[in-house]
Amino acid sequence: MFSDFIGWIFAVLVVDPLQAQIVEQVERARLPMEIARQSQACLASQSPQLIERAAGDYGWAAATVVNIAIGRTGPAELLDNQDPQCAALLRVLGGAGEDA
């Protein structure tokens, strides 16, 4: 029960804003549809894993929420770089940070 609550809080504070930020960056960059589809597939596979990890590791969840709130952790850092569906998205997010 408590882990479900932590997972829900994590989804509201981290996963949902992460998804919105990534969708915004993909749209702003006017990426090809294939990259946009891969980005959606990446988010669909990674979001449940992030929520499950938060529900099982409260310390990681709390630290991640704080680090995102203060800007210490970026969206690319939460995604699994071994997931082939995330490769294009991680390249885009990495490039977006270099242009700033």
C-alpha positions in Angstrom: 0.0 0.0 0.0 2.7 2.5 1.0 4.8 1.6 -2.0 1.9 2.2 -4.3 1.5 5.6 -2.8 5.2 6.3 -3.3 5.0 5.1 -6.9 2.0 7.4 -7.5 3.8 10.4 -5.9 6.9 9.7 -8.0 4.7 9.5 -11.2 3.1 12.8 -10.4 6.3 14.6 -9.5 8.8 13.1 -11.9 7.4 10.8 -14.6 4.6 13.0 -15.8 6.7 16.2 -16.0 9.5 14.2 -17.6 7.2 12.9 -20.3 5.8 16.5 -20.9 9.3 17.9 -21.2 10.5 15.3 -23.6 7.4 15.6 -25.8 8.0 19.4 -25.8 11.6 19.0 -26.8 10.8 16.6 -29.6 8.1 18.9 -30.9 10.3 22.0 -30.6 13.2 20.3 -32.5 10.7 19.3 -35.2 12.2 15.8 -35.3 11.3 13.2 -37.9 8.2 11.1 -37.1 10.3 8.0 -36.7 12.3 9.6 -33.8 9.1 10.9 -32.3 7.6 7.3 -32.4 10.8 5.9 -30.9 10.6 8.6 -28.2 7.0 7.5 -27.3 8.1 3.9 -27.3 11.0 4.7 -25.0 8.7 6.6 -22.6 6.2 3.8 -22.6 8.8 1.2 -21.6 10.7 3.4 -19.2 7.9 5.0 -17.2 6.6 1.8 -15.5 10.2 0.8 -14.7 10.9 4.2 -13.1 7.7 4.0 -11.0 8.4 0.4 -10.0 11.9 1.4 -8.9 10.6 4.3 -6.9 8.0 2.1 -5.2 10.7 -0.3 -4.2 13.5 2.1 -3.3 12.2 5.1 -1.3 15.7 6.6 -0.9 16.3 6.6 -4.6 12.8 8.1 -5.2 13.3 10.9 -2.7 16.8 11.7 -4.0 15.6 11.7 -7.6 12.7 14.1 -6.8 15.0 16.5 -5.0 17.7 16.3 -7.7 15.2 17.0 -10.5 13.6 19.8 -8.5 17.0 21.6 -8.1 18.0 20.8 -11.7 20.8 18.5 -10.8 19.3 15.6 -12.7 18.1 15.9 -16.3 15.6 13.7 -18.1 18.3 11.8 -20.1 19.8 10.6 -16.9 16.6 8.7 -15.9 16.3 6.8 -19.1 18.0 3.5 -19.7 20.8 4.1 -22.2 20.8 0.3 -22.9 17.2 0.4 -24.2 17.4 0.6 -28.1 14.1 2.4 -28.2 15.7 5.3 -26.2 18.8 5.7 -28.4 17.4 8.4 -30.7 15.8 10.3 -27.8 19.0 10.2 -25.7 20.9 11.7 -28.7 18.3 14.5 -29.0 18.3 15.2 -25.3 22.1 15.2 -25.1 22.3 17.6 -28.1 19.7 19.9 -26.6 21.8 20.3 -23.5 24.9 21.1 -25.5 23.2 23.9 -27.4 22.2 25.7 -24.2 
